[in-house]
Amino acid sequence: MVGKAQFWARYGQLVLVVIGYAVLALATLLWGLVDDGKTRAPVVLALVCVAALWLLVGTLLRTRPDFTPRRNTTGWLAGRPALGAVFYCGLLASIFALVSASPIFSIFGALGYPYAYALFPAHWAVFAVGVASVGGLTAQTGLSGLQQASPFIVLVNVAVPLAFAGWAAGGESQKRQEVIRELTEVNEQLEAAMRENAGLQAQLLAQAREAGVTEERQRMAREIHDTIAQGLTGIVTQLQAADQAAGEPAEQRRHLDNAATLARESLREARRSVHAVRPEALESARLPDALAAVVRQWSEINGVTAEFTATGTARPLHAEVEVALLRTAQEALANVGKHARARRVGMTLSYMEDVVTLDVRDDGVGFSSTVDSSGPGGFGLTSMRQRVGGLSGTLAIESEPGSGTAISATVPAIPVGGQR
């Protein structure tokens, strides 16, 4: 559906042209009916043809491909003020000539008022309407007859056109005020949106900080559990064993040495964890070698037979992948040492095309397969799940009472420098 503004933008020229020709034809018809022979018909008809051709000139100017308004203004000649002025002056000359020939053509003279409004901005339209009205009055009465002109003629030919021009200018002013109000409302809406966006940004930053704090707390909790807590547990176990071996100096010394070794290693790992540095075992060795060393040391300390096997083609992986697998292996062995009472433990690291799998099996007492973080292993199982889940991996635990336990961690084989 076409609105008022769109209608006049599309069809305003056609309406004025049709009105112009209609008014010119009406005035010519009336002149032909009432003419008493005082005017020369060929001259009047020639002037009518000139006026019709001039209206056609304005139409041709509008329809030329290169004749388009340069900015969003009213009227088809508004973008070319010089051409608009020339066209309007020609129109006024045609009107003056016809009205001078016969006052009946004052009907056609009224066409100058809407054309003034259509061609010029509001402040110039008032001036153009004034020129048209004074010119029409002069053409009717002559220069010498202006003084004898009746007040009614003056009112019709001057006051009314000027009132029309003032009304048109007021309409333009009202339009500008409406545009200003609309722009003001838009600016207010933009400012409100900006304030809202600023509030949302502050909220997102606060949530991001809270999420970062939570993630760091979880990381520190895992690192403390995997370093300090496990180390202290091992130290306590070794000290208890040394106390029980009071009558065997060599065995007691071995347990005390193990306790001292665990204390030193735990201290180093705790310091590295605080600074978010890779575990020492991965700084000087590849992942398979680091896991083999972990298994060997755990076997010596706990006195349980343990074997490590690596399959597939070993290759460097993303640091977080290797750390997650190392900590998972340490936690799994720690749980075996604390709960399983196993005689044999096996660990396998399998390199495949897209994933890496770590399997830890023991022949211990096992536990119910429905165990959760509140059961055996406590926070350790939660820590393993968090580490593996953080890499979009999976952790599977299979166990039955009296049948041992199998833990399998599968994570993507993200290469060094790859995206998580």
C-alpha positions as CSV (number, residue, x, y, z in Angstrom):
1,M,0.0,0.0,0.0
2,V,1.4,3.4,-1.1
3,G,1.6,6.1,1.6
4,K,0.9,9.8,1.0
5,A,4.6,10.7,0.8
6,Q,5.3,7.9,-1.6
7,F,2.3,8.7,-3.7
8,W,3.4,12.3,-4.3
9,A,7.0,11.2,-4.8
10,R,5.9,8.9,-7.6
11,Y,2.9,10.6,-9.1
12,G,3.3,14.3,-8.1
13,Q,4.7,15.4,-11.4
14,L,2.0,13.6,-13.4
15,V,-0.7,15.1,-11.2
16,L,0.6,18.7,-11.7
17,V,1.0,18.2,-15.5
18,V,-2.5,16.8,-15.8
19,I,-3.9,19.7,-13.7
20,G,-1.9,22.2,-15.8
21,Y,-3.3,20.9,-19.1
22,A,-6.8,20.6,-17.7
23,V,-6.8,24.2,-16.3
24,L,-5.3,25.5,-19.6
25,A,-8.0,23.6,-21.6
26,L,-10.8,24.9,-19.3
27,A,-9.5,28.5,-19.5
28,T,-9.3,28.2,-23.3
29,L,-12.8,26.8,-23.5
30,L,-14.3,29.6,-21.3
31,W,-12.4,32.2,-23.4
32,G,-13.9,30.8,-26.6
33,L,-17.4,30.9,-25.1
34,V,-17.3,34.4,-23.7
35,D,-14.9,36.1,-26.1
36,D,-16.6,39.1,-27.8
37,G,-14.1,39.5,-30.5
38,K,-12.0,42.1,-28.7
39,T,-9.0,39.8,-28.5
40,R,-7.2,38.4,-31.5
41,A,-7.9,34.7,-31.6
42,P,-4.7,33.7,-33.4
43,V,-2.6,35.4,-30.8
44,V,-4.4,33.8,-27.9
45,L,-4.3,30.3,-29.5
46,A,-0.6,30.8,-30.1
47,L,0.0,31.7,-26.5
48,V,-2.0,28.7,-25.4
49,C,0.2,26.4,-27.6
50,V,3.3,28.0,-26.1
51,A,2.1,27.4,-22.6
52,A,1.2,23.8,-23.4
53,L,4.6,23.2,-24.9
54,W,6.3,24.8,-21.9
55,L,4.5,22.4,-19.6
56,L,5.7,19.7,-21.8
57,V,9.3,21.0,-21.5
58,G,9.1,20.6,-17.7
59,T,8.0,17.1,-18.2
60,L,10.9,16.3,-20.5
61,L,13.4,17.9,-18.1
62,R,12.1,15.5,-15.4
63,T,12.3,12.4,-17.5
64,R,15.8,13.0,-18.8
65,P,18.1,10.2,-17.5
66,D,20.7,12.6,-16.1
67,F,18.1,14.8,-14.5
68,T,17.7,13.4,-11.0
69,P,17.5,15.2,-7.7
70,R,20.9,15.3,-6.0
71,R,19.4,15.0,-2.5
72,N,16.2,14.1,-0.9
73,T,14.1,17.2,-1.5
74,T,10.6,17.9,-2.6
75,G,9.8,18.6,-6.3
76,W,11.4,17.1,-9.4
77,L,13.4,20.2,-10.2
78,A,14.6,20.7,-6.6
79,G,17.9,19.0,-7.3
80,R,18.5,21.6,-10.1
81,P,17.6,25.0,-8.7
82,A,18.8,26.9,-11.8
83,L,16.6,24.8,-14.2
84,G,13.7,25.1,-11.7
85,A,14.0,28.8,-11.7
86,V,14.2,29.0,-15.5
87,F,11.1,26.7,-15.9
88,Y,9.1,28.7,-13.4
89,C,10.0,32.0,-15.0
90,G,8.9,30.6,-18.3
91,L,5.6,29.5,-16.8
92,L,5.0,32.9,-15.2
93,A,5.7,34.6,-18.6
94,S,3.1,32.3,-20.3
95,I,0.6,33.1,-17.5
96,F,1.3,36.8,-17.7
97,A,0.9,36.8,-21.5
98,L,-2.4,34.9,-21.4
99,V,-3.9,36.9,-18.5
100,S,-2.9,40.1,-20.3
101,A,-4.8,38.8,-23.4
102,S,-7.8,37.8,-21.4
103,P,-8.6,37.9,-17.7
104,I,-10.3,34.5,-18.0
105,F,-6.9,32.9,-18.1
106,S,-6.4,33.9,-14.5
107,I,-7.7,30.4,-13.9
108,F,-4.5,29.1,-15.5
109,G,-2.5,31.7,-13.5
110,A,-3.4,29.9,-10.3
111,L,-1.2,27.1,-11.5
112,G,1.8,29.1,-10.5
113,Y,1.0,28.5,-6.8
114,P,1.3,24.7,-6.6
115,Y,4.2,24.8,-9.0
116,A,6.0,27.2,-6.7
117,Y,5.6,24.8,-3.8
118,A,6.6,21.8,-5.9
119,L,9.7,23.4,-7.4
120,F,11.3,25.3,-4.5
121,P,12.0,24.9,-0.8
122,A,9.5,26.4,1.6
123,H,11.2,29.8,2.1
124,W,11.7,30.3,-1.7
125,A,8.1,29.1,-2.4
126,V,6.7,32.0,-0.4
127,F,8.6,34.4,-2.6
128,A,7.7,32.6,-5.8
129,V,4.0,32.6,-4.9
130,G,4.2,36.3,-4.2
131,V,5.8,37.0,-7.6
132,A,3.1,34.9,-9.3
133,S,0.2,36.7,-7.5
134,V,1.5,40.2,-8.1
135,G,2.3,39.3,-11.7
136,G,-1.2,37.9,-12.2
137,L,-2.8,41.0,-10.7
138,T,-0.6,43.3,-12.8
139,A,-1.6,41.4,-15.9
140,Q,-5.3,41.8,-15.1
141,T,-5.3,45.5,-14.3
142,G,-2.2,46.8,-15.9
143,L,0.4,48.9,-14.2
144,S,-1.9,52.0,-14.2
145,G,-4.8,50.0,-12.9
146,L,-3.2,48.7,-9.8
147,Q,-4.3,51.8,-7.8
148,Q,-7.9,51.5,-8.9
149,A,-8.0,47.7,-8.3
150,S,-10.8,46.8,-5.9
151,P,-10.0,45.3,-2.5
152,F,-11.6,42.0,-3.5
153,I,-9.3,41.6,-6.5
154,V,-6.3,42.4,-4.3
155,L,-7.6,39.9,-1.7
156,V,-8.1,37.2,-4.3
157,N,-4.9,37.7,-6.2
158,V,-2.5,38.6,-3.3
159,A,-3.7,37.7,0.1
160,V,-5.1,34.2,-0.7
161,P,-2.0,33.1,-2.6
162,L,0.3,34.4,0.1
163,A,-1.8,32.6,2.7
164,F,-1.5,29.4,0.6
165,A,2.3,29.9,0.5
166,G,2.4,30.4,4.3
167,W,0.3,27.3,4.8
168,A,2.7,25.3,2.6
169,A,5.7,26.7,4.4
170,G,4.1,25.8,7.7
171,G,3.6,22.3,6.4
172,E,7.3,22.0,5.5
173,S,8.2,23.3,8.9
174,Q,5.9,20.8,10.6
175,K,7.5,18.1,8.5
176,R,10.9,19.1,9.6
177,Q,9.8,19.2,13.2
178,E,8.4,15.7,12.8
179,V,11.7,14.5,11.3
180,I,13.6,16.1,14.1
181,R,11.3,14.4,16.7
182,E,11.8,11.1,14.9
183,L,15.5,11.5,14.9
184,T,15.5,12.5,18.5
185,E,13.5,9.4,19.4
186,V,15.9,7.2,17.4
187,N,18.9,8.8,19.1
188,E,17.2,8.2,22.5
189,Q,16.6,4.6,21.5
190,L,20.2,4.2,20.4
191,E,21.5,5.7,23.7
192,A,19.2,3.3,25.6
193,A,20.5,0.4,23.5
194,M,24.1,1.5,24.1
195,R,23.4,1.7,27.9
196,E,21.8,-1.7,27.8
197,N,24.7,-3.1,25.8
198,A,27.2,-1.6,28.2
199,G,25.3,-3.3,31.1
200,L,25.3,-6.6,29.3
201,Q,29.0,-6.3,28.5
202,A,29.7,-5.6,32.2
203,Q,27.6,-8.6,33.1
204,L,29.4,-10.8,30.6
205,L,32.8,-9.6,31.9
206,A,31.7,-10.4,35.5
207,Q,30.5,-13.8,34.5
208,A,33.7,-14.4,32.6
209,R,35.7,-13.4,35.6
210,E,33.6,-15.7,37.8
211,A,34.0,-18.6,35.3
212,G,37.7,-18.0,35.2
213,V,37.9,-18.0,39.0
214,T,35.9,-21.2,39.2
215,E,38.0,-22.9,36.5
216,E,41.2,-21.9,38.2
217,R,39.9,-23.2,41.6
218,Q,39.0,-26.5,39.9
219,R,42.5,-26.6,38.3
220,M,44.2,-25.9,41.6
221,A,42.0,-28.5,43.4
222,R,43.0,-31.1,40.8
223,E,46.6,-30.2,41.0
224,I,46.6,-30.2,44.8
225,H,45.0,-33.6,44.9
226,D,47.3,-35.0,42.2
227,T,50.5,-33.7,43.9
228,I,50.3,-32.7,47.5
229,A,47.4,-35.0,48.6
230,Q,48.8,-38.0,46.8
231,G,52.3,-37.2,48.0
232,L,51.2,-36.9,51.6
233,T,49.3,-40.1,51.4
234,G,52.3,-41.9,50.0
235,I,54.5,-40.4,52.7
236,V,52.2,-41.4,55.5
237,T,52.0,-44.9,54.0
238,Q,55.8,-45.2,53.9
239,L,56.2,-43.8,57.4
240,Q,53.7,-46.4,58.7
241,A,55.6,-49.1,56.9
242,A,58.9,-47.9,58.3
243,D,57.4,-48.0,61.8
244,Q,56.2,-51.6,61.3
245,A,59.7,-52.6,60.1
246,A,61.4,-51.3,63.2
247,G,63.2,-54.6,63.7
248,E,64.5,-54.6,60.1
249,P,66.9,-51.7,59.6
250,A,67.3,-52.2,55.9
251,E,63.6,-52.3,55.2
252,Q,62.9,-49.4,57.5
253,R,65.6,-47.4,55.7
254,R,64.0,-48.2,52.3
255,H,60.6,-46.9,53.5
256,L,62.1,-43.7,55.0
257,D,64.1,-43.1,51.7
258,N,60.8,-43.6,49.8
259,A,59.1,-41.1,52.1
260,A,61.8,-38.5,51.5
261,T,61.7,-39.0,47.8
262,L,58.0,-38.6,47.7
263,A,58.2,-35.4,49.8
264,R,60.8,-33.8,47.5
265,E,58.8,-34.8,44.3
266,S,55.6,-33.6,45.8
267,L,57.1,-30.2,46.7
268,R,58.5,-29.8,43.2
269,E,55.2,-30.7,41.5
270,A,53.3,-28.4,43.9
271,R,55.5,-25.5,42.9
272,R,55.1,-26.3,39.2
273,S,51.3,-26.6,39.6
274,V,51.1,-23.2,41.2
275,H,52.8,-21.6,38.2
276,A,50.8,-23.8,35.7
277,V,54.0,-25.4,34.4
278,R,54.0,-28.9,32.8
279,P,54.8,-31.7,35.2
280,E,58.5,-32.4,35.6
281,A,58.1,-35.9,34.2
282,L,57.0,-34.5,30.8
283,E,59.8,-31.8,30.7
284,S,62.6,-34.3,30.1
285,A,60.8,-37.3,28.5
286,R,58.2,-38.3,26.1
287,L,54.8,-39.4,27.4
288,P,55.4,-43.1,27.0
289,D,58.7,-42.8,28.8
290,A,57.2,-40.6,31.5
291,L,54.4,-43.1,32.1
292,A,56.9,-46.0,32.2
293,A,58.9,-44.1,34.9
294,V,55.7,-43.5,36.9
295,V,54.8,-47.2,36.8
296,R,58.3,-48.2,37.7
297,Q,58.5,-45.9,40.7
298,W,55.0,-46.8,41.9
299,S,55.9,-50.5,41.7
300,E,59.0,-50.0,43.8
301,I,57.3,-47.9,46.5
302,N,54.2,-50.1,46.8
303,G,55.9,-53.5,46.2
304,V,53.4,-54.5,43.6
305,T,54.3,-55.9,40.2
306,A,53.4,-53.4,37.5
307,E,54.0,-53.4,33.8
308,F,53.7,-50.7,31.2
309,T,53.1,-51.2,27.4
310,A,52.9,-48.7,24.6
311,T,51.3,-49.6,21.2
312,G,51.0,-47.6,18.0
313,T,53.3,-44.9,16.7
314,A,54.2,-42.5,19.5
315,R,54.1,-38.9,18.6
316,P,54.1,-35.5,20.4
317,L,50.7,-34.4,21.5
318,H,49.2,-31.1,22.8
319,A,50.5,-30.3,26.3
320,E,47.1,-30.5,27.9
321,V,46.5,-34.0,26.4
322,E,49.8,-35.4,27.8
323,V,49.2,-33.8,31.2
324,A,45.7,-35.2,31.4
325,L,46.9,-38.7,30.6
326,L,49.8,-38.5,33.0
327,R,47.6,-37.2,35.9
328,T,45.0,-39.8,35.1
329,A,47.6,-42.6,35.2
330,Q,49.0,-41.3,38.5
331,E,45.5,-41.1,40.0
332,A,44.6,-44.6,38.9
333,L,47.8,-46.0,40.4
334,A,47.2,-44.1,43.6
335,N,43.7,-45.5,43.9
336,V,45.1,-49.0,43.3
337,G,47.7,-48.5,46.1
338,K,45.1,-47.2,48.5
339,H,42.1,-49.5,47.9
340,A,42.7,-52.4,45.5
341,R,45.2,-54.6,47.5
342,A,46.2,-55.9,44.1
343,R,49.1,-58.2,43.2
344,R,49.5,-57.2,39.6
345,V,48.9,-54.0,37.7
346,G,49.0,-53.4,33.9
347,M,49.1,-50.0,32.1
348,T,48.7,-49.6,28.3
349,L,49.1,-46.5,26.2
350,S,47.6,-46.9,22.7
351,Y,48.2,-44.4,19.9
352,M,45.6,-44.6,17.2
353,E,44.8,-42.4,14.3
354,D,42.5,-39.9,15.9
355,V,42.6,-40.8,19.6
356,V,44.9,-41.9,22.4
357,T,43.7,-44.4,25.0
358,L,45.1,-45.1,28.4
359,D,44.1,-48.4,30.1
360,V,44.9,-49.3,33.7
361,R,44.0,-52.7,35.0
362,D,44.5,-54.5,38.4
363,D,43.5,-57.8,39.9
364,G,42.5,-56.3,43.3
365,V,39.3,-56.5,45.3
366,G,37.3,-54.2,43.0
367,F,34.2,-52.4,43.9
368,S,30.6,-51.8,42.7
369,S,30.4,-50.5,39.1
370,T,27.8,-47.9,40.3
371,V,30.5,-46.1,42.2
372,D,30.5,-42.3,41.9
373,S,32.7,-39.5,43.3
374,S,31.4,-40.2,46.8
375,G,32.5,-43.8,46.7
376,P,36.0,-45.3,46.6
377,G,38.5,-43.0,45.0
378,G,36.5,-40.0,46.1
379,F,37.6,-36.8,44.5
380,G,40.1,-38.7,42.4
381,L,37.5,-40.1,40.1
382,T,35.9,-36.7,39.7
383,S,39.3,-35.2,38.9
384,M,39.9,-37.8,36.2
385,R,36.5,-37.2,34.7
386,Q,37.1,-33.4,34.7
387,R,40.5,-33.7,33.0
388,V,39.3,-36.2,30.4
389,G,36.0,-34.4,29.8
390,G,37.7,-31.1,29.4
391,L,39.4,-32.5,26.3
392,S,36.1,-33.9,24.9
393,G,37.3,-37.4,25.9
394,T,35.6,-40.2,27.7
395,L,36.4,-42.1,31.0
396,A,35.1,-45.6,31.5
397,I,35.4,-47.6,34.7
398,E,34.6,-51.3,34.9
399,S,34.8,-53.2,38.2
400,E,33.1,-55.8,40.2
401,P,33.8,-56.9,43.8
402,G,36.6,-59.5,43.8
403,S,37.3,-59.2,40.0
404,G,39.6,-56.2,39.9
405,T,39.2,-52.8,38.2
406,A,39.8,-51.5,34.7
407,I,39.9,-47.8,33.9
408,S,40.0,-46.6,30.3
409,A,40.6,-42.9,29.3
410,T,40.2,-41.9,25.7
411,V,41.1,-38.4,24.5
412,P,41.5,-36.8,21.0
413,A,45.0,-37.2,19.6
414,I,45.5,-33.4,19.3
415,P,49.0,-32.7,17.8
416,V,51.4,-30.1,19.2
417,G,50.2,-26.6,18.2
418,G,46.7,-27.9,17.3
419,Q,43.4,-26.4,18.5
420,R,41.7,-27.9,21.5
